[in-house]
């Protein structure tokens, strides 16, 4: 589970960087990478919920981390929406 959590959380940044590098060539490609980053953020929330449910982390700490990733997902969704409106 720790490996899955590490991979999903690192995937968020990696997809943002890769998509940003491709934005000058294709806005659609950048939006696709943003979509994958959103999915990785949501996946991270799921793994954190499992960690809380299985008592791998204290509930207060886990809930705070989940809330942080909910906020990250919202920011990514806003970024995706703004790029989806652009030509």
PLY file of the C-alpha trace (Angstrom):
ply
format ascii 1.0
element vertex 87
property float x
property float y
property float z
element edge 86
property int vertex1
property int vertex2
end_header
0.00 0.00 0.00
2.82 2.40 0.78
4.25 1.82 -2.68
0.91 2.58 -4.34
0.56 5.75 -2.27
4.06 6.91 -3.21
3.49 6.18 -6.91
0.11 7.89 -7.14
1.27 11.01 -5.29
4.45 11.32 -7.38
2.44 10.80 -10.55
0.59 14.08 -9.98
3.71 16.20 -10.32
5.22 14.06 -13.05
2.12 14.40 -15.23
1.93 18.15 -14.68
5.56 18.59 -15.70
5.26 16.34 -18.74
2.04 18.01 -19.87
3.46 21.48 -19.34
6.43 20.60 -21.52
4.05 19.59 -24.32
1.63 22.51 -24.05
3.39 24.57 -26.71
2.78 21.77 -29.23
-0.70 20.67 -28.24
-3.22 22.13 -25.81
-5.24 18.90 -26.05
-2.20 16.89 -24.95
-1.70 19.21 -21.98
-5.35 18.78 -20.96
-4.93 15.00 -21.21
-1.98 15.11 -18.81
-3.99 17.32 -16.45
-6.76 14.71 -16.51
-4.27 12.00 -15.58
-2.89 14.19 -12.76
-6.44 14.65 -11.40
-6.91 10.89 -11.49
-3.66 10.37 -9.61
-4.71 12.87 -6.96
-8.04 11.09 -6.54
-6.22 7.75 -6.36
-3.96 9.14 -3.64
-7.06 10.07 -1.65
-8.29 6.50 -1.96
-5.00 5.03 -0.69
-5.02 7.49 2.20
-8.57 6.43 3.10
-7.39 2.83 3.18
-4.49 3.83 5.43
-6.91 5.51 7.85
-9.41 2.63 7.72
-6.68 0.08 8.42
-5.17 2.22 11.21
-1.84 2.62 9.40
-1.96 6.35 10.18
-3.77 8.26 12.88
-7.24 9.33 11.77
-6.61 13.03 12.41
-3.43 12.99 10.35
-4.97 10.89 7.58
-8.04 13.12 7.32
-5.83 16.19 7.07
-3.81 14.57 4.26
-7.00 13.56 2.47
-8.29 17.14 2.76
-5.02 18.39 1.26
-5.42 16.09 -1.74
-9.07 17.08 -2.15
-7.83 20.67 -2.41
-5.13 19.65 -4.90
-7.78 17.89 -7.02
-9.95 21.01 -6.97
-7.04 23.18 -8.10
-6.21 20.76 -10.90
-9.85 20.65 -11.98
-9.92 24.45 -12.11
-6.76 24.48 -14.19
-8.21 21.85 -16.51
-11.45 23.82 -16.87
-9.58 27.03 -17.73
-7.55 25.20 -20.38
-10.68 23.54 -21.75
-12.22 26.97 -22.35
-9.16 28.25 -24.21
-8.78 27.67 -27.96
0 1
1 2
2 3
3 4
4 5
5 6
6 7
7 8
8 9
9 10
10 11
11 12
12 13
13 14
14 15
15 16
16 17
17 18
18 19
19 20
20 21
21 22
22 23
23 24
24 25
25 26
26 27
27 28
28 29
29 30
30 31
31 32
32 33
33 34
34 35
35 36
36 37
37 38
38 39
39 40
40 41
41 42
42 43
43 44
44 45
45 46
46 47
47 48
48 49
49 50
50 51
51 52
52 53
53 54
54 55
55 56
56 57
57 58
58 59
59 60
60 61
61 62
62 63
63 64
64 65
65 66
66 67
67 68
68 69
69 70
70 71
71 72
72 73
73 74
74 75
75 76
76 77
77 78
78 79
79 80
80 81
81 82
82 83
83 84
84 85
85 86
